Amino acid sequence: MEQEIKKIKCPNCGADHDIHLPKCPYCGFMNPEGAEEKYLKDLEKTRQELDQVDELAAENVKDEVKDSAKKLGKRLILAGMILILLGGIAYFATRMDACHRSRYELTEEEMKWQHEAFQKLDELYESGSYPEVVERLNTYSGQNHRVWDWKHYEFIYWYSNYQQIRELLQMVEEDGKCDETFGQILVREMFEFYDFDTEKAKGSGALDEKEAALIVGYQKDVEEAIHERLGFSDDQLQAFLQEARDEYGYIDNKKCEQIAKEYYQQFK
């Protein structure tokens, strides 16, 4: 006898869905309990990857002793790993806050803070200073503020992911090659970003027309990198997207790893 799936009602659109889903499959609104469950799985995955990074760093030290001519390339790889670690910390700190949004009470003090902080964020956003917005949001989320209440939070979150992908691709270009562990992380980031459903986010109110259009442009840039720098054809890309989803409809990490192992040496 199959176990009955526990349902939850989406507070945004009113639809019933599996309580384990991180987001409502109909409107894209975040489900804190399911998001926390997915977060913990992703956190464990990242921990395992960072363990591999430690092993790789140790091996690199040995190689540097054997061949000093390779020092520059290895330092770039290690720098990339550090960048991923720092970005991952900021990502998971923000994601943890979002998953626990229902547990934070909007106190009078928090409302006052939001009034002042969001006004500053709005000014930076309107001026187009997105990188500075990212830095402030990371700082605020580390202070346990409800940064997800800011109206442009979803856009800045995906903008931050896009910038991280561009920085990682630049490091690969400068080094002239892509390490396997580095490649696995980069491939997963690229496919998760490309697969983001802007129409659903726009329909739920998480993005406005301008923001959705900007992210679509960023996605085209990432798609070009998937084609030209990873060597994926249109058919390969579409086939992968059909097969790579997990039970929640998101890109599966293990399938990304399989792709990375096969293609990471083809980075251009």
C-alpha positions as CSV (number, residue, x, y, z in Angstrom):
1,M,0.0,0.0,0.0
2,E,1.5,3.3,-1.0
3,Q,2.0,6.0,1.6
4,E,-0.4,8.9,1.4
5,I,1.2,12.1,0.2
6,K,0.8,14.9,2.7
7,K,-0.6,18.0,1.1
8,I,-0.3,21.7,1.9
9,K,-2.3,24.6,0.6
10,C,-0.3,27.3,-1.1
11,P,-0.8,30.7,0.7
12,N,-0.4,32.5,-2.6
13,C,-2.7,30.8,-5.1
14,G,-4.6,28.4,-2.9
15,A,-3.7,25.2,-4.8
16,D,-2.9,22.0,-2.9
17,H,0.5,20.4,-3.5
18,D,3.0,17.9,-1.9
19,I,4.3,19.4,1.3
20,H,7.8,18.2,0.3
21,L,8.0,20.5,-2.7
22,P,10.2,23.5,-2.2
23,K,7.9,25.7,-4.3
24,C,4.3,25.6,-5.4
25,P,4.3,23.9,-8.8
26,Y,1.4,26.2,-10.0
27,C,2.6,29.7,-9.0
28,G,6.2,29.2,-7.9
29,F,5.6,30.6,-4.3
30,M,8.1,29.2,-1.8
31,N,7.1,26.5,0.6
32,P,9.4,26.9,3.7
33,E,9.1,23.3,4.9
34,G,9.9,21.8,1.5
35,A,12.5,24.4,0.8
36,E,14.3,23.6,4.0
37,E,14.3,19.9,3.2
38,K,15.8,20.6,-0.2
39,Y,18.3,23.1,1.4
40,L,19.6,20.4,3.7
41,K,20.1,18.0,0.9
42,D,21.9,20.6,-1.1
43,L,24.0,21.5,1.9
44,E,25.1,18.0,2.3
45,K,26.0,17.8,-1.3
46,T,28.1,21.0,-1.1
47,R,29.9,19.6,2.0
48,Q,30.9,16.6,0.0
49,E,32.1,18.7,-2.9
50,L,34.2,20.9,-0.5
51,D,35.7,17.7,0.9
52,Q,36.8,16.9,-2.7
53,V,38.1,20.5,-3.0
54,D,40.3,19.9,0.0
55,E,41.7,16.7,-1.5
56,L,42.3,18.5,-4.8
57,A,44.1,21.4,-3.0
58,A,46.4,18.9,-1.3
59,E,47.2,17.2,-4.6
60,N,47.9,20.5,-6.2
61,V,50.5,21.3,-3.5
62,K,52.3,18.1,-4.3
63,D,52.2,18.8,-8.0
64,E,53.6,22.3,-7.5
65,V,56.6,20.8,-5.8
66,K,57.1,18.5,-8.8
67,D,56.5,21.0,-11.5
68,S,56.7,24.8,-10.6
69,A,55.7,25.7,-14.2
70,K,52.1,24.7,-13.4
71,K,51.8,27.0,-10.3
72,L,49.8,29.7,-12.0
73,G,47.1,27.4,-13.4
74,K,46.7,25.7,-10.0
75,R,46.4,28.9,-8.1
76,L,43.6,29.9,-10.5
77,I,41.8,26.7,-9.8
78,L,42.2,27.2,-6.0
79,A,41.1,30.8,-6.3
80,G,38.0,29.5,-8.1
81,M,37.3,27.0,-5.4
82,I,37.6,29.8,-2.8
83,L,35.2,31.9,-4.8
84,I,32.7,29.1,-5.0
85,L,33.0,28.5,-1.2
86,L,32.4,32.2,-0.4
87,G,29.5,32.4,-2.9
88,G,28.0,29.1,-1.5
89,I,28.1,30.5,2.0
90,A,26.2,33.6,1.0
91,Y,23.8,31.5,-1.1
92,F,23.0,29.1,1.7
93,A,22.8,31.8,4.4
94,T,20.2,33.6,2.3
95,R,18.4,30.4,1.4
96,M,18.2,29.3,5.0
97,D,16.7,32.6,5.9
98,A,14.1,32.2,3.2
99,C,13.2,28.6,4.2
100,H,12.5,29.8,7.7
101,R,10.5,32.9,6.8
102,S,7.4,31.7,8.6
103,R,9.4,31.4,11.8
104,Y,10.4,35.1,11.9
105,E,7.9,37.5,13.4
106,L,7.6,40.9,11.7
107,T,8.2,42.9,14.8
108,E,7.9,46.7,15.0
109,E,11.7,46.9,15.1
110,E,12.0,44.8,12.0
111,M,9.4,46.9,10.2
112,K,11.4,50.0,11.1
113,W,14.6,48.4,9.8
114,Q,12.9,47.4,6.6
115,H,11.6,50.9,6.0
116,E,15.1,52.3,6.2
117,A,17.1,49.4,4.6
118,F,14.7,48.8,1.7
119,Q,14.7,52.5,0.9
120,K,18.5,52.3,0.5
121,L,18.2,49.1,-1.6
122,D,15.6,50.8,-3.8
123,E,18.0,53.7,-4.5
124,L,20.8,51.3,-5.4
125,Y,18.5,49.2,-7.5
126,E,17.1,52.2,-9.5
127,S,20.7,53.4,-10.2
128,G,21.5,50.0,-11.6
129,S,24.1,49.2,-8.9
130,Y,23.2,45.5,-8.7
131,P,26.6,44.3,-7.5
132,E,26.3,46.6,-4.5
133,V,22.8,45.5,-3.9
134,V,24.0,41.9,-3.7
135,E,26.7,42.8,-1.2
136,R,24.1,44.6,1.0
137,L,21.6,41.7,0.9
138,N,24.3,39.2,1.8
139,T,25.2,41.4,4.8
140,Y,21.5,41.9,5.8
141,S,20.7,38.2,5.6
142,G,23.7,37.4,7.7
143,Q,22.1,39.6,10.4
144,N,18.8,37.6,10.3
145,H,16.7,40.3,8.6
146,R,13.8,39.4,6.4
147,V,15.5,40.4,3.2
148,W,13.0,38.3,1.1
149,D,10.3,40.8,1.9
150,W,12.1,43.3,-0.4
151,K,10.2,43.5,-3.7
152,H,13.3,43.0,-5.9
153,Y,14.8,40.2,-3.9
154,E,14.0,37.4,-6.4
155,F,15.7,39.3,-9.3
156,I,18.8,40.1,-7.3
157,Y,19.1,36.5,-6.2
158,W,19.2,35.3,-9.8
159,Y,21.4,38.2,-10.9
160,S,23.9,37.2,-8.3
161,N,23.9,33.6,-9.6
162,Y,24.5,34.9,-13.1
163,Q,27.4,37.0,-12.0
164,Q,29.0,34.0,-10.3
165,I,28.7,31.9,-13.4
166,R,30.4,34.7,-15.5
167,E,33.2,34.9,-12.9
168,L,33.8,31.2,-12.9
169,L,33.8,31.0,-16.7
170,Q,36.3,33.8,-16.8
171,M,38.6,31.8,-14.5
172,V,38.3,28.8,-16.8
173,E,39.2,31.0,-19.7
174,E,42.3,32.4,-17.9
175,D,43.5,29.0,-16.8
176,G,42.9,27.4,-20.2
177,K,41.3,24.2,-18.7
178,C,38.7,23.1,-16.3
179,D,39.3,20.7,-13.3
180,E,36.7,18.0,-12.8
181,T,35.4,19.1,-9.4
182,F,35.4,22.7,-10.6
183,G,33.6,21.6,-13.8
184,Q,30.9,19.7,-11.8
185,I,30.0,22.8,-9.8
186,L,30.1,25.1,-12.8
187,V,27.9,22.8,-15.0
188,R,25.3,22.5,-12.3
189,E,25.2,26.3,-11.8
190,M,24.8,26.9,-15.6
191,F,22.0,24.4,-16.0
192,E,20.1,25.5,-12.9
193,F,20.2,29.1,-14.0
194,Y,19.3,28.3,-17.6
195,D,16.3,26.2,-16.4
196,F,14.8,29.0,-14.2
197,D,11.2,29.6,-15.3
198,T,10.9,33.4,-15.6
199,E,7.3,33.2,-16.8
200,K,6.2,31.4,-13.7
201,A,8.1,33.9,-11.5
202,K,6.5,36.8,-13.4
203,G,3.1,35.3,-13.0
204,S,3.5,34.9,-9.2
205,G,4.6,38.5,-8.9
206,A,8.2,37.6,-7.9
207,L,9.5,39.4,-11.0
208,D,8.2,42.4,-12.9
209,E,8.4,42.7,-16.8
210,K,11.7,44.5,-16.8
211,E,13.4,42.0,-14.4
212,A,12.1,39.0,-16.3
213,A,13.4,40.4,-19.6
214,L,16.8,41.0,-18.0
215,I,17.0,37.5,-16.7
216,V,16.0,36.0,-20.1
217,G,18.9,38.0,-21.6
218,Y,21.2,36.5,-19.0
219,Q,19.9,33.0,-19.7
220,K,20.6,33.5,-23.4
221,D,24.2,34.3,-22.5
222,V,24.5,31.2,-20.4
223,E,22.9,29.2,-23.2
224,E,25.5,30.4,-25.5
225,A,28.2,29.3,-23.1
226,I,26.6,25.9,-22.8
227,H,26.7,25.6,-26.6
228,E,30.0,27.2,-27.4
229,R,32.1,26.6,-24.3
230,L,30.7,23.3,-23.1
231,G,30.1,21.8,-26.6
232,F,26.4,21.1,-26.2
233,S,24.2,21.0,-29.3
234,D,20.6,22.2,-29.2
235,D,19.4,18.6,-29.2
236,Q,21.8,17.6,-26.4
237,L,20.6,20.6,-24.3
238,Q,16.9,19.8,-24.7
239,A,17.4,16.1,-24.1
240,F,19.3,16.9,-20.9
241,L,16.6,19.2,-19.7
242,Q,14.0,16.5,-20.2
243,E,16.0,13.8,-18.3
244,A,17.7,15.8,-15.6
245,R,14.8,16.8,-13.4
246,D,14.4,15.3,-9.9
247,E,11.1,14.4,-8.3
248,Y,10.4,18.0,-7.5
249,G,11.0,19.2,-11.0
250,Y,14.4,20.7,-10.4
251,I,17.7,20.0,-12.1
252,D,19.2,16.9,-10.5
253,N,22.7,17.3,-9.1
254,K,23.9,13.8,-9.9
255,K,22.9,14.1,-13.5
256,C,24.9,17.3,-13.7
257,E,27.8,15.5,-12.3
258,Q,27.5,12.8,-14.9
259,I,27.5,15.5,-17.6
260,A,30.4,17.3,-16.1
261,K,32.5,14.1,-16.0
262,E,31.9,13.7,-19.7
263,Y,32.2,17.3,-20.9
264,Y,34.3,19.3,-18.4
265,Q,37.5,18.9,-20.5
266,Q,35.7,20.5,-23.4
267,F,35.5,23.9,-21.7
268,K,36.9,26.5,-24.1
